[in-house]
Amino acid sequence: MEEINIKDFLNTFPKDEPIYYIPNPGNGGDMLIACATLQVFNDLKIRCRIVNGETFEPKGKVVFYGGGGNLVPLYDYARKVIGRIHQCAKKIVILPHTISGNEDLLGSLGSNADVICRERISFAHVKKFAPRAQVMLSDDMGFHLKTERVLSSDGDSLAKAFFFELGFILKNNCGHIPWPKQLNRFLRAETRIFRLLQENKDGVLHCFRTDPKIAGRDLRADNIDISRVLSYGKVKETLTESVTLGVSNQMLRFINRYAKIETDRLHVAIGAAVLGKDVDLYRNSNYKNEAVYNYSLKDKFPNVRWIG
């Protein structure tokens, strides 16, 4: 089995046993992935507990590591977390990921590891270096995002998002209530978004990376790296469902104001694609964007063009 339907795959897990989910901390795109993942878990009635990858005790548990692009040589968070937990977890599932390097970690994965890649280049790499793991292919989790829910009356207000979280905490007796600090971050981001929208009114969003993974291009004066503006989540903190909802809401509302998107940010492109926007997708510093375009966008989203 190579290509899978992620929902069919997830439905094979018992509903009476909780799974423990470790999302990638990071930028707005990572929050969009996490939001989509939690939507899928909720729809399938999978009992999910979000945990911190650095402090969680995985012995005997079913652990899902969030999808994304963290398991590459440039970063070390996914490598550290997966390396720490895979041998003692009952099962570890790496959700759709771009994976390169890390041959030693891949070689140490046992038969309790399911590795799902989101494009064929990563699939071939993992298949070669992780002979004991089950290796599969599936679309990035962002493609499963129900945008109408994120932008609906249940998700269009930050206050509603935080009251949702507060209600969940009280209902489940979860203890500490972290939402005032989160609310402060969201409000700062809202202020920044409002100012950016006032400055850029030509109907085209130029959104190219401004972080170390920039692909060596000259940036326009009106470039807005919205994924970086909406960065949220530090490795020492545990994300919550309301955070992923709130940040995804901010990102989609921002993208939705534009008719055309030009970007090398994969999840800006994915978010724009599912919103039906006109998208020009450019290369980033590795093969990721082109590989995901060829696997998931090229034949399914005629509104997205590969520029290179």
Long-range contacts (C-beta under 8 A, 24 or more apart in sequence): 1-136, 2-123, 2-135, 2-136, 2-137, 3-136, 3-137, 3-138, 4-116, 4-136, 4-137, 4-138, 5-138, 6-40, 6-95, 6-96, 6-116, 6-138, 6-139, 6-141, 6-144, 7-40, 7-43, 7-44, 7-144, 9-116, 9-136, 9-138, 10-40, 10-41, 10-44, 10-46, 11-44, 13-46, 13-62, 15-45, 15-46, 15-47, 16-47, 17-47, 17-62, 18-47, 18-48, 18-49, 18-62, 19-46, 19-47, 19-48, 19-49, 19-62, 19-63, 19-64, 20-48, 20-49, 20-51, 20-56, 20-58, 20-61, 20-62, 20-63, 20-64, 21-48, 21-49, 21-50, 21-51, 21-63, 21-64, 21-66, 22-50, 22-51, 22-52, 22-53, 22-56, 22-63, 22-64, 22-65, 22-66, 22-81, 23-50, 23-66, 23-233, 23-239, 23-244, 24-66, 24-67, 24-68, 24-70, 24-77, 24-78, 24-233, 25-77, 25-232, 25-233, 25-234, 25-235, 25-237, 25-239, 26-68, 26-70, 26-231, 26-232, 26-233, 27-211, 27-227, 27-228, 27-230, 27-231, 27-232, 28-226, 28-227, 28-228, 28-229, 28-230, 28-231, 28-232, 28-247, 28-248, 28-250, 28-251, 28-267, 28-268, 29-68, 29-142, 29-227, 29-251, 29-265, 29-266, 29-267, 29-268, 30-66, 30-68, 30-233, 30-267, 31-230, 31-232, 31-233, 31-239, 31-243, 31-244, 31-247, 31-248, 31-251, 32-142, 32-145, 32-244, 32-247, 32-248, 32-251, 32-252, 32-267, 32-270, 32-271, 33-66, 33-67, 33-68, 33-140, 33-141, 33-142, 33-267, 34-66, 34-239, 34-244, 35-145, 35-150, 35-244, 35-245, 35-247, 35-248, 36-141, 36-142, 36-143, 36-144, 36-145, 36-146, 36-248, 37-66, 37-67, 37-95, 37-141, 37-144, 38-241, 38-244, 39-144, 39-145, 39-146, 39-149, 40-141, 40-144, 50-238, 50-239, 50-240, 50-241, 51-238, 52-236, 52-237, 52-238, 53-77, 53-80, 53-81, 53-84, 53-85, 53-235, 54-80, 54-81, 54-235, 54-236, 56-85, 58-84, 58-85, 58-88, 58-89, 58-92, 59-88, 59-89, 60-88, 60-89, 60-90, 61-89, 61-90, 62-89, 62-90, 62-91, 62-93, 63-89, 63-91, 63-92, 63-93, 64-92, 64-93, 64-95, 65-92, 65-93, 65-94, 65-95, 66-95, 66-141, 67-94, 67-95, 67-96, 67-97, 67-116, 67-118, 67-140, 67-141, 68-97, 68-98, 69-97, 69-98, 69-266, 69-288, 70-97, 71-97, 71-98, 71-99, 71-100, 71-102, 72-98, 72-99, 72-100, 72-101, 72-102, 72-286, 73-100, 73-101, 73-102, 74-212, 74-213, 77-235, 79-105, 83-108, 86-110, 86-112, 86-113, 95-141, 96-138, 96-139, 96-140, 96-141, 97-122, 98-122, 98-286, 98-288, 98-291, 98-292, 99-125, 99-126, 100-125, 100-286, 102-129, 103-129, 106-130, 106-133, 107-131, 109-133, 118-292, 118-295, 118-296, 119-288, 119-291, 119-292, 119-294, 119-295, 119-296, 120-291, 120-294, 120-295, 121-287, 121-291, 122-291, 137-295, 139-295, 139-296, 140-266, 140-270, 140-292, 140-296, 142-267, 142-270, 142-271, 142-274, 143-270, 143-274, 143-296, 145-248, 145-270, 145-271, 145-274, 147-252, 147-271, 147-274, 147-275, 150-245, 150-248, 150-249, 150-252, 151-249, 151-252, 151-253, 151-256, 155-245, 155-249, 156-249, 156-253, 158-183, 158-186, 158-187, 158-190, 158-246, 158-249, 161-242, 161-245, 161-246, 161-249, 162-186, 162-242, 162-246, 164-241, 164-242, 164-245, 165-240, 165-241, 165-242, 165-243, 168-241, 168-242, 178-240, 179-242, 182-240, 182-242, 182-243, 182-246, 185-232, 186-246, 186-247, 186-250, 189-229, 189-230, 189-247, 189-250, 190-250, 192-229, 193-226, 193-229, 193-250, 193-253, 193-254, 196-224, 196-226, 196-229, 196-254, 197-254, 197-257, 200-224, 203-258, 203-259, 203-260, 204-258, 204-259, 204-260, 204-261, 204-262, 205-254, 205-255, 205-257, 205-258, 205-260, 205-261, 205-262, 205-263, 205-268, 206-262, 206-263, 207-261, 207-262, 207-263, 207-264, 207-265, 207-268, 208-262, 208-263, 208-264, 208-265, 208-282, 209-264, 209-265, 209-284, 213-284, 213-285, 214-285, 215-264, 215-282, 215-283, 215-284, 215-285, 216-285, 217-264, 217-282, 225-265, 226-251, 226-254, 226-255, 226-265, 226-268, 227-251, 227-265, 227-267, 227-268, 262-307, 264-289, 266-292, 269-297, 269-304, 270-297, 272-304, 273-297, 273-301, 273-303, 273-304, 276-303, 277-303, 278-303, 279-303, 279-304, 279-305, 280-305, 280-307, 281-305, 281-306, 281-307, 282-307, 282-308, 283-307, 283-308
